[in-house]
């Protein structure tokens, strides 16, 4: 277990490789659960917590599906389990490391009614840097998984995230995507 966490830490420092992780379905389940739970840390105590759990879980499964399709198309599907463990495990660990910062940042983006407000004192630069770090982690994993250049891996990272968000929006808001009807 210590070498597993050490490998995830190496992945967070953008030095590890997903091939160094065991290809275990049990580790994949643990990594996905950890990812979903750590995704929720900044939102603990909010009224819509149940909705956020569903959204985080749906995003994890959509990411898993998009990864599977990408690997299947590139004929690298045997790497699926290790790549998925690497993505979810490393991002969960990174979210756990950054939890104190993101929790304090989240409060600076809400007004008294719970709405989203971006004021002049909002910590946009630190959030941007955290976002870049998360992209770098995932791009490094995809670079090793697909044996490609860093540029292509960054593009795949954005593509995977956009596709996952698209599928989540289709899944959770089907009426928003249907054509308008007149009465």
N, C-alpha and C positions, 0 to 999 in steps of 0.2 A: 504494500500500500504506500510505503514511503517513496519508493521509486516511481510509482504512479503519480503522486502529487509533485515529486521533483520534476518529472517530465512535463506535467502541466505548467509548472512554474517556468521551466525553460521555454515552453511555447508562449507564455505570457511575455517573456523577455525577447521574443522573436528570434530565439536561437534553437529551439527544439524542432523535432520532426514528428509528424503523426505516426510514422512507422515504428517509433520507439514505444508506442503504447500497445497494450494487449488488445487483440481483436475479440472482445468478450461482450456478449449481449447484456450481461449483468452490469458491466461498467457503463455501457451505453445508456441503460435505464437510469442508473445513478447519476450520470453526467447530465442527462436531460432534466431529471427532477431538480438537480442542483441549479441548473440554468434557469428553470422556471421560477424557483424559489428566490434566487438571488436577483432575478429580474424584478421581483416585487418589493425588494427591500425599501426603495425610496417611497413606495406608496402605502406602506403599513399605516393603518389608522384612517385611511380615506373611506368615504362612504361607498364608493363603487369598487371595493376591494374584490368582490366576487367576479365582477365583470373583468377586472384586470387579470385575475387568475385565468379566466377563460381566454382572454386575449393573449396572454403570455404563452399558455399551453398551445393555442392554435398557431402562434408564430413559430414555436419550436417544431411542431409537426410539419408546418409548411416548409420551414427551412430544411428539415429532414427529407421531405419529398423532393424539393428542388435539387438538393445534393444528390439524391439517388438518381434523378433524371440526368443531371450533368455527368455523373460517373458512368451511367449506362450508355449514354450517347458517345462518350469518349472511350468506351470499352475498357474501363478501369473499375468496374463494379466490385471486384474483390476487395478494394480498398475502402469500401463504404463504412464498415463498422469502425475502423481506426480513425478515419477522417471525421466521422460524426462524433466520436468520443473526444477527439482533439478539439473540435469546434466548440461543442457544448461544455466540455470540461474546462478548457482554457478561458472561455468567455465567462463561465460561472466564477472561476477563481479571480479573474480580473474584476468582475462586478463586486465580488466580496471584498477585494482589496480597496476598491474605490467607493464602497458603500457609505462611509462617513462623509465623504465629499459630496456624493450625489444626493444624499438625504438632505444635507444643508442647502444644496443648490435648488432642490425641488421647492423648498419653502419660499425662496426668493422669486419664484415664478408664479405665485398664486396670490390673488387678492382675497379680501375677507369673505367674499361669496363663493370661493373655491374655483373661480374662473382662472384662465391662463392669462397672465399679464407679464409682458417683458418690459421692465423698467430700465432706467439708465444705470442702475446699480446691479443689474443682472450679471452673473459671472459667465459671460459668453466665451471668453478666451479659454478658461479652464475646461469648459464643456467641449469646446472644439478640439482641444488637445486630447481629452479623453476619447472623443469620437475617433480621432486619427489613430490613437493607440489601439482601439478595438478593431478598426479596419486593418491595421498592420498585423495584428494577431491572426485574424481570419485569412488575410491575403498570404501570410507566410505558410499557414496550414494548407491552403489551396495550391500554393506554388509547389510544395513538396508532393502533395497528393496527385496533382495532374502533371508533374514534371514539366513546368512551364516557366516563363519569365515572370518577374515580379509585376511588371506592367499588366500582363494578361491576368494574373491572379487578382490584382486590384479591380480590374474590370469585372472579373467573375464574382468577386465579393459584392460589388455594387449590384450586379445583375441578380445574384442569388437573393440579396436583401429586398430588392425591388419586386422580384417575382413572389417572394414569400409574403410581402405586405399586400400585394395584389390578390393573392389567393386567400389571405385572411380577410381582406375586405369583401371578397366575393362570398366567403363562407359566413361571416358574421353580419353582413348587411345585404342580404339578397334583395330586399325591396328597394334599396337605394340604387341598385343597378338595373332594375326593371324599367321598361318604358312607362312614361307618364300616361295615365288614362284620363279622359275627360268625362265629366259627369253630365 
